Amino acid sequence: MKKYYAACVAILLVISCKKTNLTPAEEQGPEKFSSVQIDGFIRQTMETEKKFEWSVASDAMVWSALQESDHILSVGYKPVDEINVEDRLADINIHSAKWKAARQEVLDIILAEEKQLNKDVVLDKIIQWEENVLPVVDIYVESFSTIQKLRASKLVRYAEPMGYEPKDVAARVLSSSGCGSNVAEPTLIANVDYTTILPATKQSWN
């Protein structure tokens, strides 16, 4: 009986030690896709659809792409009753009460989910770039549940990993923001064609 008890204690200790070695994201997230798997999915989609958009990827793959890059998620938001937003982005006033309320609701979702991993997290720390024209927020995301909640919300037009670039795929990864590719052309010249505003994030000169 003593030997049995000792064996049970030993097993519990091993399990406990293994758990403490996991990061919060690993504890609450799904099994992560590798960059090879993500690139393979992008390649396959490109071959069949002639384009790739993150909207066709699963929540787990979007989360994995964040883990494989800089954790920056670009989130396009909208009031629930707005439709065909992409067709009239230039006419939207994101500073109006309705659009500001939609943005705040989205940020509330993000903060609530991220706090489950880190109770000390604050919006100022996870907002990476303040957009003054387009209905977009760029945020640092760790939690898989954040991806799930955002992609299921009627307030969200898209939620895409900004910094992920296919490592072995010569493919054009389209963005739902209406700004074209997430991957810069290799011939562009720094400080002439674009400026770098964040790691792996470039802003066109115009």
Backbone as a printed PyTorch tensor [residue, N CA C, xyz], in Angstrom:
tensor([[[  0.8310,  -1.2140,   0.0000],
         [  0.0000,   0.0000,   0.0000],
         [  0.8610,   1.2580,   0.0000]],

        [[  1.9470,   1.2100,   0.7670],
         [  2.8400,   2.3700,   0.8210],
         [  3.4870,   2.6080,  -0.5500]],

        [[  3.8660,   1.4810,  -1.2140],
         [  4.4890,   1.6120,  -2.5360],
         [  3.4970,   2.2130,  -3.5320]],

        [[  2.2470,   1.7860,  -3.4660],
         [  1.2070,   2.3080,  -4.3490],
         [  0.9950,   3.7970,  -4.1190]],

        [[  0.9470,   4.1900,  -2.8540],
         [  0.7740,   5.6020,  -2.4950],
         [  1.9410,   6.4390,  -3.0080]],

        [[  3.1580,   5.9270,  -2.8290],
         [  4.3580,   6.6470,  -3.2840],
         [  4.3570,   6.8160,  -4.8000]],

        [[  3.9080,   5.7720,  -5.4940],
         [  3.8570,   5.8380,  -6.9580],
         [  2.8610,   6.8940,  -7.4160]],

        [[  1.7000,   6.9730,  -6.7560],
         [  0.6780,   7.9730,  -7.0990],
         [  1.2050,   9.3890,  -6.8850]],

        [[  1.9050,   9.5980,  -5.7720],
         [  2.4830,  10.9070,  -5.4750],
         [  3.4920,  11.2870,  -6.5420]],

        [[  4.3100,  10.3190,  -6.9470],
         [  5.3370,  10.5830,  -7.9610],
         [  4.7030,  10.9880,  -9.2800]],

        [[  3.6310,  10.2920,  -9.6650],
         [  2.9390,  10.6160, -10.9200],
         [  2.3400,  12.0180, -10.8630]],

        [[  1.7340,  12.3650,  -9.7380],
         [  1.1430,  13.6990,  -9.5750],
         [  2.1970,  14.7890,  -9.6570]],

        [[  3.3520,  14.5430,  -9.0990],
         [  4.4430,  15.5120,  -9.1420],
         [  4.9220,  15.7250, -10.5640]],

        [[  5.0370,  14.6350, -11.3410],
         [  5.4810,  14.7360, -12.7380],
         [  4.4910,  15.5530, -13.5470]],

        [[  3.1890,  15.2350, -13.3470],
         [  2.1540,  15.9870, -14.0770],
         [  2.1960,  17.4550, -13.7040]],

        [[  2.3560,  17.7540, -12.4180],
         [  2.4050,  19.1340, -11.9420],
         [  3.5800,  19.8770, -12.5440]],

        [[  4.7370,  19.2290, -12.5780],
         [  5.9330,  19.8680, -13.1360],
         [  5.7580,  20.1620, -14.6130]],

        [[  5.1470,  19.2190, -15.3340],
         [  4.9420,  19.4290, -16.7700],
         [  4.0150,  20.6090, -17.0000]],

        [[  2.9850,  20.7430, -16.1810],
         [  2.0260,  21.8440, -16.3360],
         [  2.6660,  23.1970, -16.1140]],

        [[  3.5610,  23.2880, -15.1570],
         [  4.1660,  24.5780, -14.8540],
         [  5.1270,  25.0100, -15.9430]],

        [[  5.5370,  24.0770, -16.8100],
         [  6.4350,  24.4350, -17.8940],
         [  5.6960,  25.0140, -19.0910]],

        [[  4.3570,  24.9210, -19.0860],
         [  3.5740,  25.4400, -20.1900],
         [  3.3300,  26.9270, -20.0260]],

        [[  3.3220,  27.6380, -21.1490],
         [  2.9570,  29.0480, -21.1220],
         [  1.4440,  29.1390, -20.9840]],

        [[  0.9120,  30.2920, -20.5320],
         [ -0.5480,  30.4450, -20.4350],
         [ -1.2530,  30.1690, -21.7500]],

        [[ -0.6560,  30.6400, -22.8710],
         [ -1.2760,  30.4420, -24.1730],
         [ -1.3580,  28.9640, -24.5140]],

        [[ -0.3120,  28.1960, -24.1680],
         [ -0.3030,  26.7720, -24.4470],
         [ -1.3170,  26.0350, -23.5920]],

        [[ -1.5310,  26.4990, -22.3740],
         [ -2.4740,  25.8450, -21.4840],
         [ -3.9060,  25.9910, -21.9830]],

        [[ -4.2430,  27.1460, -22.5720],
         [ -5.6160,  27.4140, -22.9480],
         [ -5.8510,  27.3580, -24.4480]],

        [[ -4.8190,  27.2050, -25.2480],
         [ -4.9640,  27.1720, -26.6830],
         [ -4.9850,  25.7570, -27.2240]],

        [[ -5.3400,  25.6040, -28.5130],
         [ -5.3340,  24.2880, -29.1390],
         [ -3.9100,  23.8740, -29.4830]],

        [[ -3.7610,  22.6980, -30.0590],
         [ -2.4460,  22.2970, -30.5510],
         [ -2.0460,  23.2350, -31.6820]],

        [[ -0.8520,  23.7700, -31.6020],
         [ -0.4250,  24.8120, -32.5360],
         [ -0.0110,  24.2300, -33.8800]],

        [[ -0.4700,  24.8690, -34.9640],
         [  0.0170,  24.5350, -36.2900],
         [  1.4330,  25.0810, -36.4400]],

        [[  2.3090,  24.3350, -37.0680],
         [  3.6580,  24.8170, -37.3400],
         [  3.6310,  25.7390, -38.5640]],

        [[  4.6910,  26.5030, -38.7580],
         [  4.7690,  27.3790, -39.9300],
         [  4.7280,  26.5580, -41.2230]],

        [[  5.2810,  25.3470, -41.1840],
         [  5.2470,  24.4670, -42.3620],
         [  3.7980,  24.0890, -42.6910]],

        [[  3.0160,  23.7800, -41.6820],
         [  1.6080,  23.4380, -41.8920],
         [  0.8090,  24.6340, -42.3770]],

        [[  1.0720,  25.7990, -41.7940],
         [  0.3630,  27.0150, -42.2170],
         [  0.7000,  27.3410, -43.6630]],

        [[  1.9950,  27.2880, -44.0030],
         [  2.4130,  27.5740, -45.3750],
         [  1.8130,  26.5650, -46.3550]],

        [[  1.7130,  25.3020, -45.9200],
         [  1.1170,  24.2790, -46.7760],
         [ -0.3470,  24.5790, -47.0550]],

        [[ -1.0620,  25.0500, -46.0330],
         [ -2.4650,  25.4110, -46.2100],
         [ -2.5940,  26.5990, -47.1520]],

        [[ -1.7220,  27.5870, -46.9810],
         [ -1.7410,  28.7560, -47.8650],
         [ -1.4750,  28.3330, -49.3060]],

        [[ -0.4780,  27.4720, -49.5010],
         [ -0.1250,  27.0170, -50.8380],
         [ -1.2860,  26.2710, -51.4870]],

        [[ -1.9000,  25.3650, -50.7260],
         [ -3.0130,  24.5820, -51.2520],
         [ -4.1900,  25.4770, -51.6350]],

        [[ -4.4740,  26.4650, -50.7760],
         [ -5.5730,  27.3920, -51.0660],
         [ -5.2610,  28.2340, -52.2940]],

        [[ -4.0180,  28.6590, -52.4240],
         [ -3.6130,  29.4380, -53.5950],
         [ -3.7840,  28.6350, -54.8790]],

        [[ -3.4640,  27.3600, -54.8150],
         [ -3.5530,  26.5080, -55.9990],
         [ -4.9960,  26.3090, -56.4440]],

        [[ -5.9110,  26.2380, -55.4820],
         [ -7.3140,  25.9870, -55.8230],
         [ -8.1220,  27.2600, -56.0340]],

        [[ -7.8280,  28.3000, -55.2290],
         [ -8.6310,  29.5320, -55.2770],
         [ -7.9260,  30.6880, -55.9780]],

        [[ -6.6250,  30.5190, -56.2440],
         [ -5.8040,  31.5710, -56.8810],
         [ -5.5990,  32.7800, -55.9910]],

        [[ -5.9530,  32.6500, -54.7310],
         [ -5.7150,  33.7090, -53.7520],
         [ -5.8090,  33.0890, -52.3640]],

        [[ -5.3530,  33.8470, -51.3610],
         [ -5.5090,  33.3820, -49.9860],
         [ -5.9210,  34.5380, -49.0990]],

        [[ -6.9690,  34.3180, -48.3240],
         [ -7.4120,  35.2730, -47.3200],
         [ -7.5460,  34.5390, -45.9970]],

        [[ -7.2150,  35.2140, -44.9030],
         [ -7.2230,  34.5620, -43.6010],
         [ -8.6190,  34.1410, -43.1680]],

        [[ -9.6460,  34.6720, -43.8130],
         [-11.0170,  34.3100, -43.4530],
         [-11.3070,  32.8300, -43.7010]],

        [[-10.5340,  32.1860, -44.5680],
         [-10.7690,  30.7670, -44.8590],
         [-10.0180,  29.8600, -43.8870]],

        [[ -9.1470,  30.4260, -43.0800],
         [ -8.3870,  29.6360, -42.1070],
         [ -9.2060,  29.4480, -40.8320]],

        [[ -8.9120,  28.3950, -40.0980],
         [ -9.6050,  28.1340, -38.8430],
         [ -9.1180,  29.0770, -37.7470]],

        [[ -9.8710,  29.1360, -36.6530],
         [ -9.4480,  29.9320, -35.5040],
         [ -8.0800,  29.4650, -35.0110]],

        [[ -7.8930,  28.1510, -34.9870],
         [ -6.6350,  27.5890, -34.5050],
         [ -5.4670,  27.9810, -35.3930]],

        [[ -5.6960,  28.0610, -36.7050],
         [ -4.6100,  28.4270, -37.6150],
         [ -4.2670,  29.9150, -37.4910]],

        [[ -5.2800,  30.7500, -37.3390],
         [ -5.0110,  32.1840, -37.1450],
         [ -4.2200,  32.3940, -35.8640]],

        [[ -4.6360,  31.7260, -34.7920],
         [ -3.9170,  31.8160, -33.5120],
         [ -2.4820,  31.3040, -33.6590]],

        [[ -2.3150,  30.2140, -34.3900],
         [ -0.9800,  29.6530, -34.6030],
         [ -0.0890,  30.6100, -35.3890]],

        [[ -0.6720,  31.2830, -36.3770],
         [  0.0940,  32.2560, -37.1620],
         [  0.5710,  33.4070, -36.2760]],

        [[ -0.2490,  33.7860, -35.2990],
         [  0.1710,  34.8070, -34.3360],
         [  1.3530,  34.2990, -33.5210]],

        [[  1.2680,  33.0400, -33.0750],
         [  2.3440,  32.4530, -32.2830],
         [  3.6370,  32.3620, -33.0780]],

        [[  3.4970,  32.1760, -34.3960],
         [  4.6650,  32.0260, -35.2650],
         [  5.1990,  33.3630, -35.7610]],

        [[  4.5620,  34.4540, -35.3500],
         [  5.0160,  35.7820, -35.7960],
         [  5.1310,  36.7090, -34.6030]],

        [[  4.5520,  37.8910, -34.6970],
         [  4.7530,  38.9040, -33.6590],
         [  3.5470,  39.0990, -32.7410]],

        [[  2.5410,  38.2300, -32.8530],
         [  1.3400,  38.2850, -32.0110],
         [  0.4410,  39.4830, -32.3100]],

        [[  0.7090,  40.2080, -33.3920],
         [ -0.1120,  41.3830, -33.7000],
         [ -1.2930,  40.9780, -34.5760]],

        [[ -2.4910,  41.2140, -34.0620],
         [ -3.7180,  40.8910, -34.7780],
         [ -4.3690,  42.1830, -35.2710]],

        [[ -4.6900,  42.2240, -36.5520],
         [ -5.4050,  43.3610, -37.1150],
         [ -6.8950,  43.0240, -37.1200]],

        [[ -7.6850,  43.8900, -36.4740],
         [ -9.1160,  43.6250, -36.3220],
         [ -9.9260,  44.7330, -36.9830]],

        [[-10.6840,  44.3730, -37.9860],
         [-11.5960,  45.3230, -38.6140],
         [-12.9380,  45.2630, -37.9040]],

        [[-13.4240,  46.4010, -37.4330],
         [-14.6670,  46.4180, -36.6720],
         [-15.7570,  47.2040, -37.4080]],

        [[-16.9870,  47.0850, -36.9080],
         [-18.1170,  47.8130, -37.4820],
         [-19.2850,  47.7510, -36.5040]],

        [[-20.1950,  48.7110, -36.5650],
         [-21.4400,  48.5720, -35.8180],
         [-22.2150,  47.3760, -36.3660]],

        [[-22.9900,  46.7280, -35.5240],
         [-23.6870,  45.5020, -35.9190],
         [-24.5850,  45.7150, -37.1310]],

        [[-25.2260,  46.8820, -37.2340],
         [-26.1970,  47.1000, -38.3040],
         [-25.5760,  47.5820, -39.6140]],

        [[-24.2600,  47.7380, -39.6570],
         [-23.5990,  48.1990, -40.8760],
         [-23.3010,  47.0210, -41.7990]],

        [[-23.5100,  47.2240, -43.1260],
         [-23.2170,  46.1830, -44.1110],
         [-22.3780,  46.7800, -45.2400]],

        [[-21.7070,  45.8980, -45.9940],
         [-20.8950,  46.3150, -47.1490],
         [-19.9150,  47.4300, -46.7960]],

        [[-19.2960,  47.3030, -45.6560],
         [-18.3720,  48.3350, -45.1720],
         [-17.1820,  48.5080, -46.1020]],

        [[-16.6620,  47.3830, -46.6280],
         [-15.4690,  47.4580, -47.4660],
         [-15.6710,  48.3040, -48.7200]],

        [[-16.9070,  48.4170, -49.1740],
         [-17.1960,  49.1660, -50.3990],
         [-17.2190,  50.6760, -50.1770]],

        [[-17.2070,  51.1120, -48.9100],
         [-17.3070,  52.5430, -48.6370],
         [-16.4220,  52.9780, -47.4710]],

        [[-15.2680,  52.3750, -47.3820],
         [-14.3430,  52.7010, -46.3020],
         [-13.9800,  54.1850, -46.2710]],

        [[-13.8460,  54.7850, -47.4540],
         [-13.4250,  56.1830, -47.5240],
         [-14.4800,  57.1390, -46.9740]],

        [[-15.7190,  56.6790, -46.8920],
         [-16.8110,  57.5570, -46.4510],
         [-17.1340,  57.4000, -44.9650]],

        [[-16.4770,  56.4930, -44.2950],
         [-16.8030,  56.2130, -42.8940],
         [-16.1050,  57.1920, -41.9620]],

        [[-16.8360,  57.6960, -41.0020],
         [-16.2630,  58.5580, -39.9680],
         [-16.1320,  57.7290, -38.6880]],

        [[-14.9360,  57.2070, -38.4290],
         [-14.7530,  56.3360, -37.2670],
         [-14.8290,  57.0980, -35.9440]],

        [[-14.9060,  58.4300, -36.0250],
         [-14.9940,  59.2470, -34.8050],
         [-16.4400,  59.5610, -34.4260]],

        [[-17.3880,  59.0770, -35.2370],
         [-18.8030,  59.2680, -34.8890],
         [-19.1430,  58.3670, -33.7110]],

        [[-20.2190,  58.6980, -33.0140],
         [-20.5840,  57.9810, -31.7910],
         [-20.7990,  56.4910, -32.0450]],

        [[-21.4640,  56.1560, -33.1520],
         [-21.7780,  54.7470, -33.4370],
         [-20.5240,  53.9220, -33.6720]],

        [[-19.5810,  54.4710, -34.4340],
         [-18.3650,  53.7380, -34.7430],
         [-17.4320,  53.6770, -33.5360]],

        [[-17.4060,  54.7250, -32.7390],
         [-16.5990,  54.6990, -31.5080],
         [-17.1370,  53.6670, -30.5280]],

        [[-18.4620,  53.5400, -30.4530],
         [-19.0700,  52.5580, -29.5610],
         [-18.7380,  51.1300, -30.0080]],

        [[-18.7510,  50.9000, -31.3280],
         [-18.4150,  49.5800, -31.8590],
         [-16.9650,  49.2290, -31.5540]],

        [[-16.0870,  50.2060, -31.7300],
         [-14.6680,  49.9810, -31.4310],
         [-14.4800,  49.6270, -29.9590]],

        [[-15.1630,  50.3460, -29.0820],
         [-15.0190,  50.0950, -27.6540],
         [-15.5380,  48.7130, -27.2700]],

        [[-16.6440,  48.2980, -27.8890],
         [-17.1750,  46.9620, -27.6060],
         [-16.1780,  45.8820, -28.0070]],

        [[-15.5460,  46.0670, -29.1350],
         [-14.5370,  45.1040, -29.5940],
         [-13.3460,  45.0790, -28.6300]],

        [[-12.8960,  46.2540, -28.2190],
         [-11.7790,  46.3160, -27.2710],
         [-12.1590,  45.6800, -25.9310]],

        [[-13.4120,  45.8230, -25.5200],
         [-13.8730,  45.2020, -24.2750],
         [-13.8100,  43.6730, -24.3760]],

        [[-14.1860,  43.1470, -25.5370],
         [-14.0960,  41.6950, -25.7590],
         [-12.6500,  41.2340, -25.6400]],

        [[-11.7650,  41.9670, -26.3110],
         [-10.3460,  41.6110, -26.3160],
         [ -9.7710,  41.6470, -24.9110]],

        [[-10.0490,  42.7210, -24.1930],
         [ -9.4780,  42.8780, -22.8550],
         [ -9.9840,  41.7880, -21.9090]],

        [[-11.2690,  41.4740, -21.9950],
         [-11.8380,  40.4470, -21.1190],
         [-11.1830,  39.0950, -21.3470]],

        [[-10.9380,  38.7470, -22.6090],
         [-10.3240,  37.4460, -22.9180],
         [ -8.8410,  37.4210, -22.5510]],

        [[ -8.1400,  38.5170, -22.8320],
         [ -6.7110,  38.5520, -22.5300],
         [ -6.4550,  38.5480, -21.0270]],

        [[ -7.3880,  39.1110, -20.2720],
         [ -7.2320,  39.1220, -18.8150],
         [ -7.3240,  37.7220, -18.2060]],

        [[ -7.9030,  36.7880, -18.9320],
         [ -7.9590,  35.4210, -18.4360],
         [ -6.5730,  34.7880, -18.4020]],

        [[ -5.6790,  35.3060, -19.2450],
         [ -4.2930,  34.8350, -19.2430],
         [ -3.4060,  35.6920, -18.3540]],

        [[ -3.6860,  36.9930, -18.3570],
         [ -2.8690,  37.9270, -17.5850],
         [ -3.7840,  38.9900, -16.9870]],

        [[ -4.0890,  38.8340, -15.6970],
         [ -5.0560,  39.7350, -15.0550],
         [ -4.5530,  41.1740, -14.9800]],

        [[ -3.2570,  41.3860, -15.1850],
         [ -2.6920,  42.7320, -15.0940],
         [ -2.6440,  43.4610, -16.4350]],

        [[ -3.0740,  42.7830, -17.5170],
         [ -2.9830,  43.3950, -18.8350],
         [ -3.9320,  44.5930, -18.9260]],

        [[ -3.4820,  45.6360, -19.6420],
         [ -4.3080,  46.8390, -19.8470],
         [ -4.3100,  47.1720, -21.3330]],

        [[ -5.3360,  47.8970, -21.7660],
         [ -5.4800,  48.2070, -23.1880],
         [ -4.2820,  48.9570, -23.7540]],

        [[ -3.7480,  49.8860, -22.9620],
         [ -2.6160,  50.6750, -23.4490],
         [ -1.4300,  49.8080, -23.8350]],

        [[ -1.3360,  48.6420, -23.2070],
         [ -0.2030,  47.7510, -23.4840],
         [ -0.4460,  46.8660, -24.7000]],

        [[ -1.7240,  46.5530, -24.9810],
         [ -1.9810,  45.6320, -26.0930],
         [ -2.3570,  46.3350, -27.3930]],

        [[ -2.7890,  47.5980, -27.3230],
         [ -3.0430,  48.3480, -28.5550],
         [ -1.7010,  48.7700, -29.1400]],

        [[ -1.4220,  48.3340, -30.3640],
         [ -0.1150,  48.5580, -30.9700],
         [ -0.0630,  49.7700, -31.8930]],

        [[ -1.2020,  50.1330, -32.4440],
         [ -1.2050,  51.2350, -33.4040],
         [ -2.5730,  51.8980, -33.4070]],

        [[ -2.6260,  53.1950, -33.2590],
         [ -3.8840,  53.9430, -33.2600],
         [ -4.2300,  54.3580, -34.6850]],

        [[ -5.3300,  53.8730, -35.1860],
         [ -5.7930,  54.1960, -36.5300],
         [ -6.7460,  55.3870, -36.4700]],

        [[ -6.4920,  56.4020, -37.2900],
         [ -7.3070,  57.6110, -37.2630],
         [ -8.2780,  57.7250, -38.4300]],

        [[ -8.1960,  56.7810, -39.3830],
         [ -9.0420,  56.8700, -40.5700],
         [ -9.8680,  55.5930, -40.7670]],

        [[ -9.2200,  54.4540, -40.7790],
         [ -9.9020,  53.1960, -41.0520],
         [-10.4630,  52.5660, -39.7710]],

        [[-11.5620,  51.8230, -39.8730],
         [-12.1300,  51.1310, -38.7110],
         [-11.3630,  49.8490, -38.4020]],

        [[-10.1690,  50.0270, -37.8580],
         [ -9.2490,  48.9190, -37.5990],
         [ -8.5370,  49.1760, -36.2760]],

        [[ -8.3000,  48.1040, -35.5050],
         [ -7.4290,  48.1850, -34.3380],
         [ -6.3750,  47.0880, -34.4650]],

        [[ -5.1440,  47.4210, -34.1410],
         [ -4.0370,  46.4720, -34.1850],
         [ -3.6230,  46.1690, -32.7550]],

        [[ -3.7270,  44.9150, -32.3700],
         [ -3.5550,  44.5580, -30.9670],
         [ -2.6070,  43.3740, -30.7910]],

        [[ -1.9970,  43.3080, -29.6190],
         [ -1.1310,  42.1910, -29.2530],
         [ -2.0040,  41.1360, -28.5780]],

        [[ -2.0800,  39.9550, -29.1620],
         [ -2.9780,  38.9070, -28.6810],
         [ -2.2060,  37.6500, -28.3010]],

        [[ -2.5230,  37.1250, -27.1300],
         [ -1.9590,  35.8590, -26.6680],
         [ -3.0180,  34.7590, -26.6170]],

        [[ -4.2350,  35.1090, -26.2500],
         [ -5.2650,  34.1300, -25.9350],
         [ -5.9790,  33.5900, -27.1710]],

        [[ -6.1300,  32.2680, -27.2130],
         [ -6.8890,  31.6340, -28.2810],
         [ -8.3560,  32.0400, -28.2010]],

        [[ -8.8810,  32.1940, -27.0020],
         [-10.2900,  32.5620, -26.8470],
         [-10.5760,  33.9550, -27.4110]],

        [[ -9.5690,  34.8250, -27.4290],
         [ -9.7460,  36.1460, -28.0450],
         [-10.0530,  35.9900, -29.5280]],

        [[ -9.3140,  35.1180, -30.1960],
         [ -9.5430,  34.8600, -31.6190],
         [-10.9540,  34.3170, -31.8300]],

        [[-11.3340,  33.3550, -31.0110],
         [-12.6580,  32.7470, -31.1500],
         [-13.7690,  33.7690, -30.9790]],

        [[-13.6890,  34.5690, -29.9390],
         [-14.7450,  35.5450, -29.6500],
         [-14.8230,  36.6130, -30.7390]],

        [[-13.6750,  37.0850, -31.2020],
         [-13.6700,  38.1260, -32.2260],
         [-14.2490,  37.6250, -33.5450]],

        [[-13.8220,  36.4490, -33.9700],
         [-14.2660,  35.9340, -35.2650],
         [-15.7430,  35.5330, -35.2520]],

        [[-16.2790,  35.3190, -34.0690],
         [-17.6990,  34.9750, -33.9510],
         [-18.5850,  36.1970, -33.7730]],

        [[-17.9910,  37.3550, -33.5360],
         [-18.7490,  38.5590, -33.2270],
         [-19.2420,  39.2640, -34.4930]],

        [[-20.4750,  39.7700, -34.4420],
         [-21.0300,  40.5450, -35.5530],
         [-20.4340,  41.9480, -35.6200]],

        [[-19.6550,  42.2950, -34.6110],
         [-18.9640,  43.5920, -34.6140],
         [-17.6560,  43.5430, -35.3900]],

        [[-17.2180,  42.3520, -35.7700],
         [-15.8890,  42.1680, -36.3650],
         [-16.0020,  41.7550, -37.8260]],

        [[-15.3490,  42.5200, -38.6820],
         [-15.3180,  42.2090, -40.1100],
         [-14.2540,  41.1830, -40.4250]],

        [[-13.1320,  41.2810, -39.7650],
         [-12.0440,  40.3280, -39.9420],
         [-11.0960,  40.4280, -38.7600]],

        [[-10.3200,  39.3740, -38.5710],
         [ -9.2680,  39.3570, -37.5540],
         [ -8.1090,  38.5680, -38.1410]],

        [[ -7.0150,  39.2680, -38.4870],
         [ -5.9200,  38.6630, -39.2430],
         [ -4.5690,  38.8670, -38.5610]],

        [[ -3.7070,  37.8640, -38.6270],
         [ -2.3370,  38.0520, -38.1250],
         [ -1.5640,  38.9770, -39.0600]],

        [[ -1.1150,  40.1150, -38.5420],
         [ -0.4470,  41.0970, -39.3970],
         [  0.9550,  40.6880, -39.8100]],

        [[  1.6950,  40.0830, -38.8710],
         [  3.1160,  39.8850, -39.1110],
         [  3.5000,  38.5650, -39.7300]],

        [[  2.5240,  37.6720, -39.9610],
         [  2.9000,  36.3630, -40.4930],
         [  3.2040,  36.4460, -41.9830]],

        [[  4.3700,  35.9530, -42.3560],
         [  4.7640,  35.8960, -43.7560],
         [  5.1310,  34.4590, -44.0990]],

        [[  4.5410,  33.9010, -45.1590],
         [  4.8790,  32.5280, -45.5490],
         [  6.3780,  32.3810, -45.7830]],

        [[  6.9490,  31.3370, -45.2150],
         [  8.3990,  31.1510, -45.3000],
         [  8.8360,  30.4400, -46.5710]],

        [[  7.9450,  29.6260, -47.1240],
         [  8.3490,  28.8800, -48.3180],
         [  7.3110,  28.9580, -49.4280]],

        [[  6.4880,  29.9960, -49.3580],
         [  5.4310,  30.1280, -50.3540],
         [  5.5550,  31.4810, -51.0400]],

        [[  5.7280,  31.4560, -52.3400],
         [  5.7680,  32.7050, -53.1000],
         [  4.3320,  33.0820, -53.4280]],

        [[  3.5940,  33.4790, -52.4060],
         [  2.1580,  33.7080, -52.5550],
         [  1.7840,  35.0970, -52.0790]],

        [[  0.7260,  35.6290, -52.6570],
         [  0.2050,  36.9270, -52.2480],
         [ -0.8980,  36.7010, -51.2400]],

        [[ -0.6450,  37.0410, -49.9830],
         [ -1.6330,  36.8670, -48.9190],
         [ -2.4620,  38.1270, -48.8250]],

        [[ -3.7120,  38.0250, -49.2120],
         [ -4.5690,  39.2040, -49.2570],
         [ -5.1010,  39.5690, -47.8900]],

        [[ -5.2660,  40.8540, -47.6760],
         [ -5.8130,  41.3560, -46.4160],
         [ -7.2570,  41.7760, -46.6050]],

        [[ -8.0740,  41.5490, -45.5990],
         [ -9.4760,  41.9560, -45.6560],
         [ -9.6580,  43.4430, -45.3820]],

        [[ -8.5950,  44.1400, -45.0880],
         [ -8.6940,  45.5560, -44.7420],
         [ -8.9260,  46.4370, -45.9530]],

        [[ -8.7810,  45.8590, -47.1470],
         [ -8.8980,  46.6610, -48.3540],
         [ -7.5850,  47.2950, -48.7420]],

        [[ -6.5100,  46.9070, -48.0580],
         [ -5.1940,  47.4980, -48.3270],
         [ -4.2780,  46.5320, -49.0620]],

        [[ -4.8390,  45.4810, -49.6540],
         [ -4.0270,  44.5910, -50.4590],
         [ -3.2630,  43.5740, -49.6540]],

        [[ -2.0210,  43.3170, -50.0880],
         [ -1.2470,  42.2170, -49.5350],
         [ -0.6890,  42.5190, -48.1600]],

        [[ -0.5760,  41.4660, -47.3380],
         [  0.1020,  41.5570, -46.0550],
         [  1.6040,  41.4500, -46.2110]],

        [[  2.0530,  40.9970, -47.3810],
         [  3.4700,  40.7440, -47.6100],
         [  4.0090,  41.7770, -48.5880]],

        [[  4.9990,  42.5360, -48.1760],
         [  5.5420,  43.5980, -49.0110],
         [  6.3090,  43.0270, -50.1920]],

        [[  6.2750,  43.7260, -51.3310],
         [  7.0620,  43.2970, -52.4710],
         [  8.5410,  43.4590, -52.1470]],

        [[  9.3870,  42.4930, -52.5700],
         [ 10.8020,  42.5230, -52.1920],
         [ 11.5810,  43.6710, -52.7990]],

        [[ 11.0340,  44.3080, -53.8550],
         [ 11.7620,  45.3860, -54.5260],
         [ 11.5240,  46.7570, -53.8960]],

        [[ 10.6170,  46.8410, -52.9130],
         [ 10.3400,  48.1260, -52.2910],
         [ 11.5420,  48.6230, -51.4950]],

        [[ 11.7300,  49.9400, -51.4720],
         [ 12.8810,  50.5390, -50.8120],
         [ 12.4440,  51.2050, -49.5170]],

        [[ 13.1080,  50.8220, -48.4240],
         [ 12.7820,  51.3840, -47.1130],
         [ 12.9670,  52.8920, -47.1070]],

        [[ 12.0220,  53.6130, -46.4720],
         [ 12.0310,  55.0670, -46.3250],
         [ 11.7840,  55.7990, -47.6420]],

        [[ 11.5510,  55.0380, -48.7210],
         [ 11.1750,  55.6400, -49.9950],
         [  9.7600,  55.1800, -50.3550]],

        [[  9.6010,  53.8570, -50.4710],
         [  8.2930,  53.2930, -50.7670],
         [  7.4530,  53.0660, -49.5130]],

        [[  8.1050,  52.8980, -48.3830],
         [  7.3810,  52.6380, -47.1470],
         [  8.2280,  53.0220, -45.9480]],

        [[  7.5650,  53.1500, -44.8010],
         [  8.2620,  53.3130, -43.5310],
         [  7.8460,  52.1710, -42.6220]],

        [[  8.7170,  51.7510, -41.7340],
         [  8.4000,  50.6880, -40.7930],
         [  7.8390,  51.3110, -39.5260]],

        [[  6.5920,  50.9710, -39.2070],
         [  5.9460,  51.5580, -38.0300],
         [  5.9310,  50.5880, -36.8530]],

        [[  6.0860,  49.2850, -37.1390],
         [  6.1730,  48.2460, -36.1110],
         [  7.0450,  47.1420, -36.6770]],

        [[  7.5870,  46.2760, -35.8430],
         [  8.3220,  45.1250, -36.3810],
         [  7.4300,  44.3280, -37.3370]],

        [[  7.9320,  44.0800, -38.5390],
         [  7.2200,  43.3340, -39.5750],
         [  5.9610,  44.0480, -40.0640]],

        [[  5.8590,  45.3610, -39.7930],
         [  4.7080,  46.1330, -40.2120],
         [  5.1660,  47.3730, -40.9520]],

        [[  4.7530,  47.4940, -42.2330],
         [  5.1930,  48.5990, -43.0670],
         [  4.0030,  49.4650, -43.4600]],

        [[  4.2480,  50.7690, -43.5570],
         [  3.2050,  51.7000, -43.9640],
         [  3.6280,  52.3570, -45.2740]],

        [[  2.7190,  52.3210, -46.2600],
         [  3.0050,  52.9080, -47.5420],
         [  3.2840,  54.4000, -47.4110]],

        [[  4.0990,  54.9500, -48.3140],
         [  4.4340,  56.3710, -48.2630],
         [  3.2010,  57.2440, -48.4350]],

        [[  2.1630,  56.7280, -49.1170],
         [  0.9550,  57.5420, -49.3400],
         [ -0.1760,  57.1690, -48.4100]]])
